[in-house]
Amino acid sequence: NKKRPRSDQAISNGDHALSRQHRFVLRDKLPYYDFFVAFEDDMRITADHVLEFLELSNDIYQLYKEAMSSSNGQEVAVVDNNVEQLPPTVVNRHKSNDGASVGNDIIHDPINVKHIQRLFPGLLRVEVLDRKSDHPLRKKGVLDNHRFVKECPPSSEAFRYNNEGSGESLLDPTICCDEHDPPRGKMTAHPTMEEVVMWETNIHATGVRKYPDPIGWVAAMPVEDRADVGSFWSGHKKEEANLKRPRRVDETIGNQAGFMATRSQIEYFHNTACPGGFLPPFDSKHWKGDSLQRHSVEFWSGGFQLFGQCYLNRILPLEPRRFEKHLIYHVSNNKQRTAPAKKMIRVGDFYGQIITVKERAKKFAKEMWSTELT
């Protein structure tokens, strides 16, 4: 480019470029390492998170191999009580009212290779309430009256009860959030599950689905309409089929402040899944000459590229010992006092709401298709 700058033009620092610098490191180190973790520096990632990520990634891969070797068009069905469940009838299936190719009533449908390749382990960012006496979220009733509690109350099946009838979440906070006493920084020592909260999404943007073994029931995190492989949306009602499902809405998209991936997954992102590629030099037509001007920090370092342009669908296994390993601690512990209180919910209550949606999905399958799901 031989054009001279105008008198009112000058070179300035592109500080926002820092949010994608890790991609250059990934590109340069890809041949030398098997696994990569890229998160904001105040996110706690432990070996438990990595092992669960690898286990679920392997489960997805096993499903992919089964579909590739199947005799029915590269798709695999759910088996329940040793019986292969027939695909739900195509009659009266929900039709999407946005850009999704599937409706909001996908519960135990067979899944094909193309859609299996879009599945990816999801993560939920959480904090632990500090124990200062002035904490607004510790006031009586504040967290009990969370959004959508009337529309979707937490299931009793998500709690264990003592003789006095008090409920305690089935989830264990030690995996994500345990901290010794005295705690470091702004963390809270030895938290209970009642003190673990989240704000990045809510039940209104969440779905559930039963995948073939070894995956089983999962929560489906928000995804762009065009990328959706299907789930039973929490807001779906056969008598109100035109309700709009939240998609890329900032307050529900589920920013996880980073991502982890194996070498082969990154190669898949770059070569197949992500338009314009996942790694530098970002010089294809897709980037329109300047990728930095078009995207936010969250796009590069928060994983938004993966869960938008790259069509990946994040899933969270509903077995409690697995679900709790998808919770990652934001150790700055500051969102609980800066984010709007209406967005905050106890993670145990959110998990209970997901179990409620699972129960509704099972009831829906029985009423619509006479299918008993476990």
SULRA-V680219 format. One record per residue. N is the residue number from 1. RES is the residue in one letter. OMEGA is omega in radians with two decimals (NA if undefined). NEAR is the number of other C-alpha atoms within 10 Angstrom. Layout:
# SULRA-V680219
n & res & omega & near
N & RES & OMEGA & NEAR
N & RES & OMEGA & NEAR
This chain:
# SULRA-V680219
n & res & omega & near
1 & N & -3.08 & 3
2 & K & 3.13 & 4
3 & K & 3.09 & 5
4 & R & 3.12 & 7
5 & P & 3.05 & 9
6 & R & -3.11 & 7
7 & S & -3.13 & 6
8 & D & 3.14 & 5
9 & Q & 3.13 & 8
10 & A & 3.07 & 7
11 & I & 3.10 & 6
12 & S & 3.12 & 6
13 & N & 3.06 & 6
14 & G & -3.05 & 9
15 & D & -3.11 & 7
16 & H & 3.10 & 13
17 & A & -3.12 & 14
18 & L & -3.05 & 13
19 & S & 3.11 & 17
20 & R & -3.11 & 18
21 & Q & 3.13 & 13
22 & H & 3.14 & 15
23 & R & 3.09 & 18
24 & F & 3.08 & 13
25 & V & 3.10 & 12
26 & L & -3.13 & 20
27 & R & -3.06 & 16
28 & D & -3.05 & 12
29 & K & -3.04 & 13
30 & L & -3.12 & 17
31 & P & -2.95 & 9
32 & Y & -3.08 & 9
33 & Y & -3.13 & 10
34 & D & -3.01 & 11
35 & F & -3.07 & 15
36 & F & 3.11 & 17
37 & V & -3.11 & 12
38 & A & -3.11 & 18
39 & F & 2.97 & 18
40 & E & -2.95 & 14
41 & D & 3.09 & 11
42 & D & 3.06 & 12
43 & M & 3.13 & 18
44 & R & 3.09 & 17
45 & I & -3.07 & 20
46 & T & 3.09 & 13
47 & A & 3.11 & 10
48 & D & 3.10 & 15
49 & H & -3.10 & 21
50 & V & -3.11 & 17
51 & L & 3.10 & 12
52 & E & 3.09 & 18
53 & F & -3.13 & 22
54 & L & 3.14 & 17
55 & E & -3.14 & 14
56 & L & 3.07 & 21
57 & S & 3.11 & 19
58 & N & 3.08 & 14
59 & D & 3.12 & 17
60 & I & 3.14 & 23
61 & Y & 3.10 & 15
62 & Q & 3.08 & 15
63 & L & 3.10 & 24
64 & Y & 3.14 & 22
65 & K & 3.11 & 16
66 & E & 3.13 & 16
67 & A & -3.13 & 22
68 & M & -3.11 & 16
69 & S & -3.10 & 12
70 & S & -3.11 & 13
71 & S & -3.06 & 10
72 & N & 3.02 & 11
73 & G & 3.08 & 11
74 & Q & 2.99 & 17
75 & E & -3.06 & 22
76 & V & -3.05 & 26
77 & A & 3.06 & 22
78 & V & 3.02 & 21
79 & V & -3.11 & 18
80 & D & -3.08 & 17
81 & N & 3.11 & 9
82 & N & 3.12 & 7
83 & V & 3.09 & 8
84 & E & -3.10 & 12
85 & Q & 3.12 & 18
86 & L & 3.09 & 14
87 & P & 3.08 & 15
88 & P & 3.12 & 18
89 & T & -3.13 & 10
90 & V & -3.13 & 7
91 & V & 3.07 & 7
92 & N & 3.04 & 8
93 & R & -3.13 & 15
94 & H & 3.07 & 17
95 & K & -3.12 & 14
96 & S & 3.07 & 18
97 & N & 3.01 & 16
98 & D & -3.06 & 15
99 & G & -3.12 & 11
100 & A & 3.12 & 17
101 & S & -3.14 & 14
102 & V & 3.11 & 20
103 & G & -3.10 & 20
104 & N & -3.11 & 26
105 & D & 3.13 & 27
106 & I & -3.05 & 22
107 & I & -3.11 & 25
108 & H & -3.13 & 29
109 & D & 2.99 & 22
110 & P & -3.13 & 20
111 & I & -3.09 & 21
112 & N & -3.07 & 19
113 & V & -3.11 & 17
114 & K & -3.12 & 13
115 & H & 3.08 & 17
116 & I & -3.13 & 21
117 & Q & 3.13 & 17
118 & R & -3.11 & 19
119 & L & -3.08 & 20
120 & F & 3.12 & 21
121 & P & 3.12 & 22
122 & G & 3.12 & 24
123 & L & 3.09 & 24
124 & L & 3.12 & 23
125 & R & -3.09 & 22
126 & V & 2.98 & 27
127 & E & 3.06 & 26
128 & V & -3.13 & 30
129 & L & 3.00 & 24
130 & D & -3.00 & 21
131 & R & 3.06 & 12
132 & K & -3.01 & 8
133 & S & -3.08 & 8
134 & D & -3.04 & 9
135 & H & -3.08 & 12
136 & P & -3.12 & 13
137 & L & 3.10 & 20
138 & R & 3.08 & 15
139 & K & -3.05 & 11
140 & K & 3.02 & 9
141 & G & -3.05 & 9
142 & V & -3.12 & 14
143 & L & 3.09 & 20
144 & D & -3.09 & 13
145 & N & -3.11 & 12
146 & H & -3.10 & 19
147 & R & 3.08 & 17
148 & F & 3.12 & 13
149 & V & 3.11 & 15
150 & K & -3.13 & 9
151 & E & -3.06 & 12
152 & C & -3.14 & 19
153 & P & 3.12 & 18
154 & P & 3.14 & 21
155 & S & 3.06 & 18
156 & S & -3.13 & 16
157 & E & 3.14 & 13
158 & A & -3.08 & 21
159 & F & 2.95 & 17
160 & R & -3.02 & 13
161 & Y & 3.08 & 13
162 & N & -3.09 & 8
163 & N & 3.13 & 6
164 & E & 3.11 & 6
165 & G & 3.12 & 8
166 & S & -3.10 & 9
167 & G & 3.08 & 13
168 & E & -3.09 & 17
169 & S & 3.07 & 22
170 & L & -3.11 & 19
171 & L & -3.14 & 23
172 & D & -3.09 & 19
173 & P & -3.02 & 22
174 & T & -3.10 & 14
175 & I & -3.09 & 19
176 & C & -2.70 & 24
177 & C & -3.09 & 24
178 & D & -3.13 & 18
179 & E & -3.10 & 14
180 & H & 3.13 & 11
181 & D & 0.06 & 10
182 & P & -3.09 & 10
183 & P & 3.06 & 12
184 & R & 3.06 & 11
185 & G & -3.11 & 9
186 & K & -3.13 & 13
187 & M & -3.13 & 25
188 & T & -3.08 & 24
189 & A & 3.00 & 17
190 & H & -3.07 & 16
191 & P & 2.93 & 19
192 & T & 3.13 & 18
193 & M & 3.10 & 20
194 & E & -3.07 & 18
195 & E & -3.10 & 19
196 & V & -3.05 & 22
197 & V & 3.11 & 25
198 & M & -3.07 & 24
199 & W & -2.99 & 24
200 & E & 3.09 & 19
201 & T & 3.08 & 23
202 & N & -3.02 & 24
203 & I & -3.11 & 24
204 & H & -3.12 & 19
205 & A & -2.97 & 22
206 & T & 3.04 & 25
207 & G & 3.04 & 28
208 & V & 3.07 & 32
209 & R & 3.03 & 26
210 & K & 3.09 & 27
211 & Y & 3.04 & 23
212 & P & 3.06 & 22
213 & D & 0.25 & 16
214 & P & -3.06 & 12
215 & I & 3.13 & 20
216 & G & -3.10 & 18
217 & W & 3.11 & 22
218 & V & 2.87 & 22
219 & A & 3.11 & 26
220 & A & 3.13 & 25
221 & M & -3.10 & 26
222 & P & 3.14 & 26
223 & V & 3.08 & 28
224 & E & -3.10 & 21
225 & D & -3.08 & 21
226 & R & -3.09 & 15
227 & A & -2.96 & 20
228 & D & 3.06 & 23
229 & V & 3.02 & 23
230 & G & 3.02 & 25
231 & S & 3.05 & 25
232 & F & -3.08 & 26
233 & W & -3.12 & 26
234 & S & -3.11 & 24
235 & G & -3.06 & 21
236 & H & 3.05 & 22
237 & K & -3.08 & 16
238 & K & -3.14 & 14
239 & E & 3.09 & 7
240 & E & -2.97 & 9
241 & A & -3.07 & 16
242 & N & 3.07 & 14
243 & L & -3.06 & 13
244 & K & -3.13 & 12
245 & R & 3.09 & 20
246 & P & 3.14 & 19
247 & R & -3.14 & 19
248 & R & 3.08 & 17
249 & V & -3.00 & 13
250 & D & -3.02 & 11
251 & E & -3.12 & 14
252 & T & -2.99 & 20
253 & I & 3.05 & 22
254 & G & 3.07 & 27
255 & N & -3.13 & 21
256 & Q & 2.98 & 23
257 & A & 3.11 & 24
258 & G & 3.13 & 19
259 & F & 2.97 & 19
260 & M & -3.09 & 20
261 & A & 3.01 & 20
262 & T & 3.09 & 17
263 & R & -3.10 & 18
264 & S & 3.09 & 12
265 & Q & 3.11 & 16
266 & I & 3.08 & 21
267 & E & 3.09 & 17
268 & Y & 3.09 & 15
269 & F & -2.99 & 20
270 & H & -3.00 & 18
271 & N & -3.01 & 14
272 & T & -2.91 & 13
273 & A & -2.93 & 20
274 & C & 3.07 & 19
275 & P & -3.12 & 17
276 & G & 3.11 & 21
277 & G & 3.14 & 21
278 & F & -3.07 & 23
279 & L & 3.12 & 20
280 & P & 0.38 & 17
281 & P & 3.12 & 11
282 & F & -3.09 & 16
283 & D & 3.11 & 13
284 & S & -3.14 & 14
285 & K & -3.12 & 10
286 & H & -3.04 & 12
287 & W & 3.03 & 16
288 & K & 3.01 & 12
289 & G & -3.11 & 12
290 & D & -3.11 & 13
291 & S & -3.07 & 15
292 & L & -3.08 & 17
293 & Q & -2.97 & 12
294 & R & -2.98 & 10
295 & H & -3.06 & 14
296 & S & 3.03 & 17
297 & V & -3.10 & 16
298 & E & 3.10 & 16
299 & F & -3.06 & 20
300 & W & -3.00 & 23
301 & S & -3.12 & 23
302 & G & 3.11 & 21
303 & G & -3.07 & 20
304 & F & 3.10 & 25
305 & Q & -3.11 & 19
306 & L & -3.00 & 22
307 & F & 3.05 & 26
308 & G & -3.06 & 21
309 & Q & -3.06 & 17
310 & C & 2.98 & 21
311 & Y & -3.13 & 25
312 & L & 3.13 & 27
313 & N & -3.12 & 25
314 & R & 3.12 & 20
315 & I & 3.14 & 24
316 & L & 3.11 & 24
317 & P & -3.07 & 23
318 & L & 3.02 & 21
319 & E & -2.96 & 14
320 & P & -3.13 & 14
321 & R & 3.07 & 14
322 & R & -3.11 & 18
323 & F & -3.06 & 21
324 & E & 3.11 & 27
325 & K & 3.05 & 27
326 & H & 3.08 & 24
327 & L & -3.13 & 26
328 & I & -2.97 & 22
329 & Y & 2.98 & 25
330 & H & -2.91 & 25
331 & V & 3.00 & 19
332 & S & 3.01 & 16
333 & N & -3.06 & 19
334 & N & -3.11 & 15
335 & K & -3.11 & 17
336 & Q & 3.14 & 22
337 & R & -3.12 & 14
338 & T & 3.10 & 8
339 & A & 3.11 & 12
340 & P & -3.10 & 10
341 & A & -3.09 & 16
342 & K & 3.13 & 13
343 & K & -3.04 & 18
344 & M & 3.07 & 23
345 & I & 3.02 & 27
346 & R & 3.14 & 23
347 & V & 3.11 & 26
348 & G & 3.10 & 25
349 & D & 3.09 & 25
350 & F & 3.08 & 23
351 & Y & 3.09 & 24
352 & G & 3.08 & 23
353 & Q & 3.10 & 26
354 & I & 3.11 & 27
355 & I & 3.05 & 24
356 & T & 3.12 & 21
357 & V & 3.07 & 27
358 & K & 3.12 & 25
359 & E & 3.11 & 16
360 & R & 3.12 & 17
361 & A & 3.12 & 26
362 & K & 3.11 & 20
363 & K & 3.13 & 16
364 & F & -3.13 & 19
365 & A & 3.14 & 18
366 & K & -3.10 & 13
367 & E & -3.04 & 11
368 & M & -2.99 & 14
369 & W & -3.14 & 13
370 & S & -3.12 & 11
371 & T & 3.09 & 18
372 & E & 3.12 & 14
373 & L & 3.09 & 18
374 & T & NA & 10
